[in-house]
Amino acid sequence: MAQAAIELIGINKSFGAVRANRDINLEVARGTIHGIVGENGAGKSTLMSILYGFYQADSGEIRVGGKPVSIHTSNDAIALGIGMVHQHFMLVDNFTVLENVILGAESDALLKSSITKARSELDRLEREYGLEVDPDAVIEELPVGLQQRVEILKALYRGAEIL
């Protein structure tokens, strides 16, 4: 059997007296798609927030590619190839698609060569994944479905292998 892309083992998380996650185990194989479903307040967002470094589990283990990892921040998750498309988009409404994609990812984003390189990479990702969107479109003028594409492209641009 192939190595799991991600394993969550015995994850527990409480907020005071409220138990958000109790002994959660999840294994996701590379190249598969999973849905985590449940009622409001069931702990789905909390679990994903632990995986993305927004929260720390009270106990349990996270493995990426079979290796135990510590994820304390979203930068840790990104470095491990984990991306997240948030329920409430994390986009700057008056920025373009391209500006949103590179925001925070490019240290020299104001340099013309960097923007040209970023535009080329964004174009490649759009074609590879079938997620075409005008890189010069302003976010607030896009329908929600295209804004979600931008969030996905943002994660892919940062090297996400697990989304």
N, C-alpha and C positions, 0 to 999 in steps of 0.2 A: 504494500500500500504506500502511496506517495506521502511525503512529509506534509503535514497540515501547514497552511499558510499562517493561521492564527489558532491558538488554543487559549481558552479562558478556563482556569481550573479552580473550582471552589471559591469563586469570587463572592465576597460579602461586603456590603456597604450599608451603613446606617447614618441617618441624620437625627441625632438625639435618640428619641424612643422609636422613631420610624425606621423600619427595616426596608430599604429600597431594593436591595439584592440579597438573596439568601442562597448560599452554596450553588452559584450558577456555574454550569459547565457548558462550554460551547467549543466545537471544533469546526473550522472552516477550511475545506480543501482548496488549493489553488485552482482557479478557473471555474469555481462554482458560484452560484448566486443564492443567497439566503434572505429570508424575511424574518424579522423578529416582530411578532405581533402580540398584542395583549391589550387589556383595558387601560384607560387613562390611569396613571399612577402605578402601573405594574412594574416600573423600573427599567423599561427599555432604554429611554434616553440616558438614565444614570449609567447603565452598563456601557453604552457607546461613549459616554463622557469619560469613563474610566479608561477605556481603550485608547481614547484620543488625548488623555493627559489633563483633562479639565478637573477631574476628581481622582483621588487615590483610593484604591480599595482598602478596606479595613483588614482584609486577609484574602489569601488566594494568590494565584500565580498567572502571569501572562507569558505565553511563549510565542515567538515569531520565528517561523522556519525551524521549529523544534528547540530553539534556544530560549531559556528564561531571560526576560528583559524587564527593565524598570522604566516605566513611562510616567514622568512627573510633569511634563509640559507638552503642549501641542508640537513644539519643535522636536522633542524626543520622538513623538509619533511619526512626524514627517521624515525624520532621519531614518526611521525604520521602514519607510515606504508605506505608511498608513495615511490615508486621506479621509476626510469626512465632509459630507455634504450636509450642512445643517438644516434643520427643520425650518428655521427662520434664517433666510439668506444673510450672509456676511459680506455684502457688496456695498460699495459707495455709489449711491444713486446718480450723482452728477458726474461720475467718471465713465470713461468708455469701457468696453469689454476688455480691450488690451490693457488699459491702466489697472483695472481690477485684477486681472490675471497676474500681472507682474508685481502688484503692490505687496511689499514685504518679502518678495522672493529675489529681487535683483538689488544688489548692493549699489550698483552704478546705473540705476534705471533712468537717470536723467540724461545719460550720455546717448547720443543718437545711435551709435553703433550697437549699444545694448538693446535699444528699442527695436532696431532693425532685426537683430538676432532673435529677440523675443517674438516679434511678429512672425518670423519664419517658423519658429518652433510651434507657435500657436496654430499656424496654418497646417503644419504637419500633423499635429494632434487632432485637429478638426477632421482632416481627411482620414486619418487612421481609424478613428472611432466613429465616424459618421455624425459628428456633432457640430455641423457648420453653423456659424453665427458671425455676423459682421463685426470685425474687431474694432471698428470705429463707431459702432452704435453706442449711444448713451444708455446706461442701464435702466434709468427710469422710463425710457421710451419702449422698453422691451416687454413682451408678455411674460408671465410667470414661467411658462415652460422654457423659454429661451434663457431666462435668468438662472434657472436650474442647470441648464447646459453650461453656463458660465461657471457656476460653482464646481461642476464636474471637471471642466477644463482646467480650472484653477488647481484642483487637487492633482490632476495628471501632470500639469506643468511643473509641479513641485516634486514629481517622481513617484507618486502614489502607485503602488502595485496592488494594494489592498484598499478598497474604497467602501 
